[in-house]
Amino acid sequence: MSAISASMVKELRELTGLGMMECKKALTETNGDMKAAEDLLRIKSGAKANKAAGRVAAEGVVSIFIAADNQSGALVEVNCETDFVAKNEDFIKFANDLAKLVTDKKVTDVQPLSETALPEGETVEATRKALVMKLGENISIRRCIFHTTEGRLASYLHGSKIGVMVDFQGGDETLGKDLAMHIAASKPMCVSKDQVSPEVLAHERQIFAAQAAESGKPDNIIEKMVDGRIAKYLAEITLLGQPFVKDPEQTVEKLLAKKSATVNAFTLFVVGEGIEKKTENFAEEVKAQMGQAR
């Protein structure tokens, strides 16, 4: 059987929000299979699916630029090693310059962006290397996205760690800002339920069915329970199904209908999403916390 390390227990605890002993037991039962252990805990505890977008695991900034006509724009995430450098003026300027460059040159990926020249004449890659030398930290351009639309674009930055760009039609500037702020707060996976992949739905249905089976109710009741949970799940992860943050009495779908507006697409960047930050030994960390509690 695979050895269950403290770091594995820590990772599962972060994914599920459950206790260390529960996580260790689940990992033991699944022979160290992280995904299987997460599913097992969801079945036994009713825990929700992991929302990786809520975990910030690296430093850096998200930068946004929208052209004057509000029909083209870009988001860029630039990472560094410490929050100190993330607040450095030169680092922030570099990220802002990249967002404008992506928009101006219609760049669609990090690799061609690195080879593109900034207005000063140096390539992005040469400028990045010079910044590494100046600031003494590894700096990387993690991702970028270029948006263009026949409608209009709106954006929202929460500090410098969460950035949203939303492509919408109808409504007004205030609606666009409200939608972008809602996405930053509620972190939907997609616009509507028809954009959720069949594979994701099948997996969630399997989990919900196993959870419902624990109740011991008849099959026909279990089926209705699962259908209800799937409907709730879709409402939680889709923009249209979520309660609007500024008025939870109505969904975003109803808000858009009132404003005669539609959302075509959106992009949400969270700094460090999915990146594991270098951490101290977890077992030692726990011991230190126990010592402080005495």
C-alpha positions in Angstrom: 0.0 0.0 0.0 1.3 3.5 -0.8 2.6 5.5 2.1 0.2 8.4 3.0 2.4 11.5 3.5 1.5 14.6 5.5 1.6 16.7 2.4 -1.0 14.4 0.8 -3.3 14.8 3.8 -2.8 18.6 3.6 -3.7 18.7 -0.1 -6.9 16.7 0.5 -7.8 18.9 3.4 -7.4 22.0 1.2 -9.6 20.4 -1.5 -12.4 19.3 0.8 -12.2 21.5 3.9 -12.5 18.4 6.1 -10.5 17.3 9.1 -7.0 15.8 8.9 -8.0 12.4 10.3 -10.9 12.1 7.9 -8.6 12.9 5.0 -5.9 10.5 6.1 -8.5 7.7 6.5 -9.9 8.3 3.0 -6.4 8.3 1.5 -5.7 5.0 3.3 -8.9 3.5 2.0 -8.1 4.5 -1.6 -4.4 3.6 -1.4 -3.3 7.1 -1.9 -5.4 8.0 -4.9 -6.2 11.7 -4.4 -9.1 11.9 -6.8 -10.7 8.7 -5.4 -10.2 9.9 -1.9 -11.9 13.3 -2.7 -14.9 11.5 -4.2 -15.1 9.1 -1.2 -15.2 12.1 1.2 -17.8 13.8 -0.9 -20.0 10.7 -0.7 -19.5 10.2 3.0 -19.7 13.8 4.1 -21.8 15.4 1.5 -19.0 17.9 0.8 -19.2 20.0 -2.3 -17.0 19.7 -5.3 -13.6 21.2 -5.1 -13.5 24.9 -6.2 -9.9 25.4 -7.2 -10.6 29.0 -8.2 -10.9 29.8 -4.5 -7.3 28.8 -3.7 -4.6 31.3 -4.4 -1.3 29.4 -4.4 1.2 31.8 -6.0 2.1 35.5 -6.1 1.6 37.9 -8.9 -1.0 40.1 -10.5 -3.8 40.0 -13.1 -3.8 43.0 -15.5 -6.6 44.1 -17.8 -6.8 46.4 -20.7 -9.9 47.3 -22.8 -9.7 49.4 -26.0 -11.5 52.7 -26.2 -14.3 51.2 -28.3 -14.9 48.5 -25.6 -14.9 45.8 -28.3 -11.4 44.4 -27.7 -9.4 43.7 -24.7 -7.1 41.3 -22.8 -6.3 39.8 -19.4 -2.8 38.7 -18.5 -1.5 36.9 -15.4 2.1 37.5 -14.4 3.6 35.5 -11.5 6.5 36.1 -9.2 7.7 34.5 -6.0 6.7 37.0 -3.3 3.9 39.5 -2.6 6.6 42.1 -2.1 7.6 41.9 -5.7 4.0 41.7 -6.8 3.6 45.2 -5.4 6.7 46.5 -7.1 6.0 49.4 -9.6 8.2 48.0 -12.4 6.5 44.5 -12.0 3.0 46.1 -12.2 4.0 48.2 -15.2 5.3 45.2 -17.0 2.0 43.4 -16.5 0.0 46.4 -17.6 2.2 46.8 -20.7 1.5 43.2 -21.6 -2.3 43.5 -21.3 -2.2 46.5 -23.7 0.2 44.7 -26.1 -2.0 41.6 -26.2 -4.9 43.8 -27.2 -3.0 45.9 -29.7 -1.4 42.9 -31.4 -4.3 40.5 -30.9 -2.0 37.9 -29.3 -3.6 34.6 -28.5 -1.0 32.8 -26.4 2.0 33.3 -24.1 4.6 31.9 -26.6 4.0 34.4 -29.4 3.6 37.2 -26.7 7.1 36.5 -25.5 8.5 37.0 -29.0 6.5 40.3 -29.5 8.3 43.6 -29.2 7.1 46.2 -26.7 6.8 49.8 -27.8 10.3 50.5 -26.4 11.7 48.1 -28.9 12.8 45.2 -26.7 10.9 41.9 -26.9 8.7 40.8 -24.0 11.1 38.0 -23.2 14.1 40.3 -23.1 12.2 42.7 -20.8 11.2 39.8 -18.6 14.8 38.7 -18.2 15.9 42.2 -17.3 13.2 42.4 -14.7 14.3 39.1 -13.2 17.8 40.5 -12.9 16.6 43.7 -11.4 14.1 42.3 -8.8 16.0 39.1 -8.0 13.0 36.8 -8.4 11.7 34.4 -11.0 9.0 36.1 -13.1 6.8 34.2 -15.5 4.0 35.2 -17.8 1.5 32.4 -17.0 -1.4 33.1 -19.3 -3.1 35.7 -21.4 -6.4 35.9 -23.3 -7.6 38.2 -26.1 -11.3 39.1 -26.3 -13.0 40.7 -29.3 -16.8 41.2 -29.6 -19.5 42.8 -31.6 -21.2 43.7 -28.3 -19.1 45.3 -25.6 -16.6 44.4 -22.9 -16.6 45.2 -19.2 -14.1 44.3 -16.6 -13.4 44.2 -12.9 -10.2 43.8 -10.8 -10.4 42.8 -7.2 -7.2 44.2 -5.9 -4.7 42.7 -8.3 -5.4 39.1 -7.6 -8.8 38.4 -9.3 -9.6 39.7 -12.8 -12.7 39.4 -14.9 -13.7 40.3 -18.4 -17.2 39.8 -19.6 -18.5 40.0 -23.2 -22.2 41.1 -23.2 -24.8 42.7 -25.4 -27.7 45.1 -24.4 -27.9 46.8 -21.0 -25.5 49.5 -20.1 -22.0 50.2 -18.6 -23.3 49.7 -15.1 -24.7 46.3 -15.9 -21.4 45.2 -17.4 -19.5 46.3 -14.3 -22.1 44.5 -12.0 -21.8 41.3 -14.1 -18.0 41.4 -13.9 -18.1 41.9 -10.1 -20.6 39.1 -9.7 -18.3 36.7 -11.6 -15.3 37.7 -9.4 -17.4 37.0 -6.2 -19.3 33.9 -7.3 -16.8 32.3 -9.7 -19.1 30.5 -12.1 -17.6 27.8 -14.4 -19.5 28.9 -17.5 -22.4 31.0 -18.7 -25.2 28.4 -19.0 -25.9 24.8 -18.2 -25.6 23.7 -21.9 -21.9 24.6 -21.6 -21.3 22.0 -18.8 -19.6 19.0 -20.3 -21.5 15.6 -20.2 -18.4 14.1 -18.5 -18.6 16.6 -15.6 -22.4 16.0 -15.2 -22.0 12.2 -15.3 -19.3 12.4 -12.6 -21.5 14.6 -10.4 -24.5 12.4 -10.9 -22.4 9.4 -9.8 -21.4 11.2 -6.6 -24.9 12.4 -5.8 -26.3 8.9 -6.5 -23.8 7.4 -4.0 -24.6 10.1 -1.5 -28.4 9.5 -1.8 -27.9 5.7 -1.6 -26.5 6.3 1.9 -30.0 7.4 3.0 -31.4 3.9 2.4 -34.5 5.3 0.5 -36.2 3.5 -2.4 -34.7 3.8 -5.9 -37.5 6.0 -7.2 -36.9 8.5 -4.4 -33.2 8.4 -4.9 -33.6 9.2 -8.5 -35.6 12.3 -7.7 -33.1 13.3 -5.0 -30.3 13.0 -7.6 -32.2 15.1 -10.2 -32.8 17.8 -7.6 -29.1 17.9 -6.6 -28.0 18.1 -10.3 -30.4 21.0 -10.8 -28.9 22.7 -7.7 -25.4 22.0 -8.8 -26.0 23.6 -12.3 -27.5 26.6 -10.6 -24.4 27.0 -8.5 -21.8 26.7 -11.2 -23.5 28.6 -14.1 -23.6 32.4 -14.3 -27.3 32.4 -15.4 -28.3 30.1 -12.6 -26.6 32.0 -9.7 -28.4 34.4 -7.4 -27.2 37.9 -8.4 -24.8 39.1 -5.6 -26.3 42.6 -5.4 -29.9 41.2 -5.2 -30.0 37.5 -4.2 -33.8 37.5 -4.7 -33.2 37.2 -8.5 -30.9 35.1 -10.6 -28.5 36.6 -13.1 -30.7 35.2 -15.8 -33.7 37.2 -14.6 -31.5 40.3 -14.2 -30.4 40.0 -17.9 -34.0 39.5 -19.0 -35.1 42.7 -17.3 -32.2 44.6 -18.9 -32.8 43.0 -22.4 -29.2 41.8 -22.3 -27.2 38.6 -22.9 -23.8 37.4 -21.9 -21.8 35.9 -24.7 -18.7 34.8 -22.7 -16.5 35.7 -19.8 -12.9 35.0 -18.5 -12.0 34.8 -14.9 -8.3 34.8 -13.8 -7.3 34.2 -10.2 -3.7 34.7 -9.4 -2.0 31.3 -8.7 -5.1 29.2 -9.4 -4.0 25.6 -9.5 -0.3 26.3 -8.7 1.0 24.8 -5.5 3.2 27.2 -3.5 6.3 25.9 -1.9 5.4 25.1 1.7 7.1 24.1 4.9 6.9 20.5 6.2 3.2 20.0 7.1 3.9 17.7 10.1 6.3 20.3 11.6 3.8 23.1 10.9 1.1 21.2 12.9 3.6 20.5 15.8 4.4 24.2 15.9 0.7 25.2 16.0 0.1 22.7 18.8 3.1 24.1 20.8 1.7 27.7 20.4 -1.7 26.5 21.6 -0.3 25.3 25.0 
